[in-house]
Amino acid sequence: MLEMKRFEHQDSPSFFLKSATWESYIRLIQEANDYRQELQVEVFVGGYVRRVNGRCQLFNETLKTFICGNIVVRYDEIISVSLIGCDADV
């Protein structure tokens, strides 16, 4: 499921992740896979905030990308990553 929201008044958003944040995303993806849970990833792409739900796999750790619900997600597009059905948010 893809949910979108348009940001009309924002010229150029910048989401910068610290390496500790990226590491926490990797841990969350691995834990979700261990327990067969899905994640909800909120990203900012093309002027829209999109929510992608699904199973995630690390795609390329060097490029800091992973696949969630058949969509490649780059680290600089991520707003948040959370387990579906949990209040924990990274």
DRENPA-3360 file (N, C-alpha, C; in nm, 2 decimals, always signed):
BEGIN
1 = MLEMKRFE = +0.08/-0.12/+0.00/+0.00/+0.00/+0.00/+0.09/+0.12/+0.00 ~ +0.06/+0.22/-0.09/+0.14/+0.34/-0.10/+0.05/+0.46/-0.06 ~ +0.09/+0.54/+0.03/+0.01/+0.65/+0.07/+0.10/+0.78/+0.05 ~ +0.04/+0.88/-0.01/+0.12/+1.00/-0.05/+0.06/+1.12/+0.01 ~ +0.14/+1.22/+0.04/+0.10/+1.35/+0.09/+0.20/+1.45/+0.03 ~ +0.14/+1.55/-0.04/+0.22/+1.65/-0.11/+0.27/+1.77/-0.02 ~ +0.39/+1.80/-0.02/+0.45/+1.92/+0.05/+0.45/+2.03/-0.05 ~ +0.36/+2.13/-0.03/+0.35/+2.24/-0.13/+0.45/+2.35/-0.10;
9 = HQDSPSFF = +0.48/+2.38/+0.03/+0.55/+2.50/+0.06/+0.70/+2.47/+0.10 ~ +0.75/+2.36/+0.07/+0.88/+2.32/+0.11/+0.97/+2.32/-0.02 ~ +1.07/+2.41/-0.02/+1.16/+2.41/-0.14/+1.25/+2.29/-0.16 ~ +1.33/+2.27/-0.06/+1.42/+2.15/-0.07/+1.44/+2.09/+0.07 ~ +1.37/+1.98/+0.10/+1.38/+1.92/+0.23/+1.52/+1.85/+0.24 ~ +1.57/+1.85/+0.36/+1.70/+1.77/+0.37/+1.69/+1.68/+0.49 ~ +1.70/+1.56/+0.47/+1.70/+1.46/+0.58/+1.84/+1.40/+0.58 ~ +1.91/+1.43/+0.68/+2.05/+1.37/+0.69/+2.05/+1.27/+0.81;
17 = LKSATWES = +2.09/+1.15/+0.78/+2.10/+1.05/+0.88/+2.24/+1.04/+0.94 ~ +2.25/+1.02/+1.06/+2.38/+0.99/+1.13/+2.40/+0.84/+1.11 ~ +2.52/+0.80/+1.12/+2.55/+0.66/+1.10/+2.48/+0.57/+1.20 ~ +2.47/+0.63/+1.32/+2.40/+0.55/+1.43/+2.25/+0.53/+1.39 ~ +2.19/+0.63/+1.33/+2.05/+0.61/+1.28/+2.04/+0.50/+1.18 ~ +2.13/+0.50/+1.08/+2.14/+0.40/+0.98/+2.15/+0.26/+1.04 ~ +2.24/+0.25/+1.14/+2.26/+0.12/+1.21/+2.14/+0.08/+1.28 ~ +2.06/+0.17/+1.33/+1.94/+0.13/+1.40/+1.83/+0.08/+1.30;
25 = YIRLIQEA = +1.83/+0.14/+1.18/+1.74/+0.09/+1.07/+1.78/-0.05/+1.03 ~ +1.91/-0.08/+1.02/+1.96/-0.21/+0.99/+1.91/-0.31/+1.09 ~ +1.93/-0.28/+1.22/+1.89/-0.36/+1.33/+1.74/-0.39/+1.33 ~ +1.66/-0.28/+1.30/+1.52/-0.30/+1.30/+1.47/-0.39/+1.18 ~ +1.54/-0.37/+1.07/+1.50/-0.46/+0.95/+1.54/-0.60/+0.99 ~ +1.66/-0.63/+1.04/+1.70/-0.76/+1.08/+1.60/-0.82/+1.18 ~ +1.57/-0.75/+1.28/+1.47/-0.80/+1.39/+1.34/-0.83/+1.33 ~ +1.29/-0.74/+1.24/+1.16/-0.76/+1.18/+1.16/-0.89/+1.09;
33 = NDYRQELQ = +1.27/-0.91/+1.02/+1.28/-1.04/+0.94/+1.29/-1.16/+1.03 ~ +1.36/-1.15/+1.14/+1.37/-1.26/+1.23/+1.24/-1.30/+1.29 ~ +1.15/-1.21/+1.32/+1.02/-1.23/+1.37/+0.91/-1.23/+1.27 ~ +0.95/-1.22/+1.14/+0.85/-1.22/+1.03/+0.75/-1.11/+1.04 ~ +0.79/-0.99/+1.07/+0.70/-0.88/+1.08/+0.73/-0.78/+0.97 ~ +0.63/-0.70/+0.94/+0.64/-0.60/+0.83/+0.68/-0.47/+0.89 ~ +0.74/-0.39/+0.81/+0.77/-0.25/+0.85/+0.69/-0.15/+0.77 ~ +0.68/-0.03/+0.83/+0.62/+0.08/+0.76/+0.74/+0.18/+0.75;
41 = VEVFVGGY = +0.77/+0.22/+0.62/+0.88/+0.31/+0.60/+0.81/+0.44/+0.54 ~ +0.84/+0.55/+0.60/+0.80/+0.68/+0.55/+0.91/+0.75/+0.48 ~ +0.90/+0.79/+0.35/+1.01/+0.85/+0.28/+0.96/+0.98/+0.21 ~ +1.05/+1.06/+0.18/+1.02/+1.18/+0.10/+1.08/+1.17/-0.03 ~ +1.00/+1.16/-0.14/+1.05/+1.14/-0.27/+0.97/+1.23/-0.37 ~ +1.04/+1.30/-0.45/+0.97/+1.38/-0.56/+0.87/+1.48/-0.50 ~ +0.89/+1.54/-0.39/+0.80/+1.63/-0.33/+0.68/+1.57/-0.25 ~ +0.68/+1.44/-0.24/+0.57/+1.37/-0.17/+0.63/+1.29/-0.05;
49 = VRRVNGRC = +0.55/+1.28/+0.05/+0.58/+1.19/+0.16/+0.50/+1.06/+0.13 ~ +0.57/+0.95/+0.12/+0.51/+0.82/+0.09/+0.53/+0.72/+0.20 ~ +0.43/+0.64/+0.23/+0.44/+0.54/+0.33/+0.43/+0.40/+0.25 ~ +0.53/+0.32/+0.28/+0.54/+0.19/+0.21/+0.54/+0.09/+0.32 ~ +0.45/-0.01/+0.31/+0.44/-0.12/+0.41/+0.49/-0.25/+0.34 ~ +0.56/-0.33/+0.42/+0.60/-0.46/+0.37/+0.73/-0.52/+0.44 ~ +0.77/-0.63/+0.39/+0.89/-0.69/+0.43/+1.01/-0.62/+0.37 ~ +1.11/-0.60/+0.45/+1.23/-0.52/+0.40/+1.35/-0.61/+0.40;
57 = QLFNETLK = +1.44/-0.59/+0.30/+1.56/-0.65/+0.29/+1.67/-0.55/+0.26 ~ +1.78/-0.57/+0.33/+1.90/-0.48/+0.30/+1.94/-0.50/+0.16 ~ +1.95/-0.40/+0.08/+1.98/-0.41/-0.06/+2.13/-0.39/-0.09 ~ +2.19/-0.28/-0.04/+2.33/-0.25/-0.06/+2.37/-0.16/+0.06 ~ +2.44/-0.22/+0.15/+2.48/-0.15/+0.27/+2.58/-0.03/+0.24 ~ +2.66/-0.05/+0.14/+2.76/+0.06/+0.10/+2.68/+0.18/+0.05 ~ +2.58/+0.16/-0.03/+2.50/+0.27/-0.08/+2.39/+0.31/+0.01 ~ +2.38/+0.24/+0.13/+2.27/+0.26/+0.23/+2.13/+0.26/+0.16;
65 = TFICGNIV = +2.10/+0.15/+0.10/+1.97/+0.13/+0.04/+1.91/-0.01/+0.09 ~ +1.78/-0.01/+0.10/+1.71/-0.14/+0.12/+1.59/-0.14/+0.04 ~ +1.53/-0.26/+0.03/+1.41/-0.28/-0.04/+1.30/-0.31/+0.06 ~ +1.19/-0.23/+0.04/+1.07/-0.25/+0.12/+0.95/-0.26/+0.03 ~ +0.88/-0.37/+0.03/+0.76/-0.38/-0.05/+0.79/-0.36/-0.20 ~ +0.90/-0.41/-0.25/+0.94/-0.40/-0.39/+0.98/-0.26/-0.43 ~ +1.01/-0.18/-0.34/+1.05/-0.04/-0.37/+1.19/-0.02/-0.30 ~ +1.29/+0.03/-0.38/+1.42/+0.06/-0.33/+1.42/+0.19/-0.25;
73 = VRYDEIIS = +1.46/+0.19/-0.13/+1.46/+0.31/-0.04/+1.61/+0.35/-0.01 ~ +1.64/+0.47/-0.04/+1.77/+0.53/-0.01/+1.77/+0.59/+0.13 ~ +1.88/+0.59/+0.19/+1.89/+0.65/+0.33/+1.86/+0.79/+0.34 ~ +1.89/+0.87/+0.23/+1.86/+1.02/+0.24/+1.71/+1.05/+0.21 ~ +1.63/+0.95/+0.18/+1.49/+0.97/+0.16/+1.40/+0.93/+0.28 ~ +1.46/+0.87/+0.38/+1.39/+0.81/+0.49/+1.35/+0.92/+0.59 ~ +1.22/+0.92/+0.63/+1.18/+1.00/+0.74/+1.17/+0.92/+0.86 ~ +1.11/+0.80/+0.85/+1.09/+0.71/+0.97/+1.08/+0.57/+0.92;
81 = VSLIGCDA = +1.11/+0.48/+1.01/+1.09/+0.34/+0.99/+1.03/+0.28/+1.12 ~ +0.92/+0.21/+1.11/+0.86/+0.15/+1.23/+0.80/+0.02/+1.20 ~ +0.78/-0.06/+1.31/+0.72/-0.19/+1.29/+0.57/-0.17/+1.28 ~ +0.50/-0.24/+1.19/+0.36/-0.23/+1.18/+0.29/-0.29/+1.31 ~ +0.20/-0.22/+1.37/+0.13/-0.27/+1.48/+0.20/-0.24/+1.61 ~ +0.32/-0.16/+1.61/+0.39/-0.13/+1.73/+0.40/+0.02/+1.74 ~ +0.42/+0.07/+1.86/+0.44/+0.22/+1.88/+0.59/+0.26/+1.86 ~ +0.68/+0.16/+1.86/+0.82/+0.19/+1.84/+0.85/+0.25/+1.71;
89 = DV = +0.92/+0.36/+1.71/+0.95/+0.44/+1.59/+1.10/+0.47/+1.59 ~ +1.16/+0.46/+1.48/+1.31/+0.49/+1.47/+1.32/+0.61/+1.39;
% end
